[in-house]
Amino acid sequence: MASITPDLLAFPTKHKRQVLTQSQLDTLKSGTYQILEEVGVRFPSQKALSIFADSGADVDWDTQVVKLKPDLVDKALSTAPRSFILGGREERFDLLLDGNHTYLSTDGCGTRVIDLETRRERNSQKKDVARMARISDVLPLIGFFWPLVSAQDHGLTAPLHECHAGLTNTLKHVRGGTTVSPKLAPFLIEMATVVAGNEAERRKRPPICANICSIAPLSHDEHGIETALIYAEAGIPTSFMAMPTMGSTAPATPWGALVSGDAEVVSAMVLMQLAHPGSPVFHSIEVSLMHPRTGGYVTSVDIPFGTMTVQIGHNWNVPCLGGGGTSNDAKDIGWYSGSASGMGASNIPLSGGEICGYLGMLDGSMLLYPEQIILDHEICMEVYHSYKKVEFDESDLALDVIKSVGPGSHFLREKHTREHIRDFTLGPITGEIYQGDERRPSREVALEEFNKINETHHPEPLPDDKLKELEKILEAADQEAEKLST
């Protein structure tokens, strides 16, 4: 029997703070204009270069570098929609990206899993994607399912199988499109059409969106950008994510990393609008640091990049993917992971990004501990409740009870106390929580809760005819992938 998926909860953005002044935002935008006009961005795609050339951009066909004048940038981005819908299986799970709400997302693209049964590390598989989709389906703050790990048991068609695992195991919106061979992208669009019901509904309420990463510094991937053009033509919303690393693929200053990442994202959004005006796009920059002693990848930096990148994206008048998040660099669940998750969660309502949160991953978003998603969600829920509107009526003042007890006595024997003393949620206490009257390690309880959901929650399935259609699409995609690999 199918389980009921609870309604979504979303953070209002009325609490967002402004880290950057408008003057600073204007300076950053001016820097982006200068990079795009004087330095340019590399597009290793004849298709992309032709679109730019036909639109009046300065194209160097030998180096594949495109330079864009500010007026061309502004003209192109004037057609990008400020708001659009990311569709759920049911309308109650639709996400309207209009700047008024922040919807939490799982983190994505990890490669390693702590196995639920053996508790040993292994490579991630499609079954892990499906399981995490079912877990995310029941957690009300998660509105956007990004496959936390990759389906490494499916080779070139891994992204299609990840999309399939999401669409068949949650009623929520699925990040179902990533960089694949352009010959495989149409299969993802076909899957979205089957779930939506028809092309018109897919365009109105797309059940999947895509994410295409640029290649720092100032470059794009051929398959990525050509796949993005296919998604844009089909009306599949696409976020362009720059991931500059200070010290290696970006200048060793926050401002240098931000402006170079912005140039990468903006150049891709401009291309989409030149090719398909009005195609839904959103902005994303994820800044990291090269560890100065090891050269390692560090995502936790004491600079409010999340809030800053949202402001930069909104300054281009498009929705944003970014803001606070709970995933972090910890190698295991412990004090550091909890501290970093708590700090990240506290920034979610302050950042104001349409999609943010990035729940559930450790070790630079590469390692999945199953129970981490439960712990992260609980932290985010505490933050959510702390920002809820405070409401009470006169009866809540309990004046009659206070009058009955009077000065110098106590409230232990009062009926009012017995009725209300258990109204409160008891939070974590020094790494432990109360379950009933028993104090237990929070990690142990989280894993127990994960297993309970895993065993009992089964979202409403897609109709059999749609399931069969999806299977046929996957079979055809796998056959096409075999041809591509030979």
Buried (B, 14 or more C-beta within 10 A) or exposed (E): EEBEBEEBBBBBBEEBEEBBEEEBBEBBBEBBBEBBBEEBBBBBBEBBBEBBEEBEBBBEEEEBBBBBBBEBBEBBBEEBBEEBBBBBBEEEBBBBBBBEBBBBBBBBBBBBBBEBEEEEEEEBBBEBBBBBBBBBBBBBBBBBBBBBBBBBEBEBBBBBBBBBBBBBBBBBBBBBBBBBBBBBBBBBBBBBBBBBEEEEBBBEBBBBBBBBBBBBBBBBBBBBBBBBBBBBBBBBBBBBBBBBBBBBBBBEEBEBBBBBBBBBBBBBBBBBBBBBEEBBBBBBBBBBBBBEEEEEBBBBBEBBBBBBBBBBBBBBEBBBBBBBBBBBBBEEBEEBBBEBBBBBBBBBBBBBBBBBBBBBBBBBBBBBBBBBBBBBBBBBBBBBEEBEEEEEEEEEEBEEBEEEBEEEEEEEEBEBBEEEEEEEEEEBEEEBBBBEEEEEEBBEBBBEBBEEBBEEBEBBEBEEEBBEBBEEBBEBBBEBBEEEEE
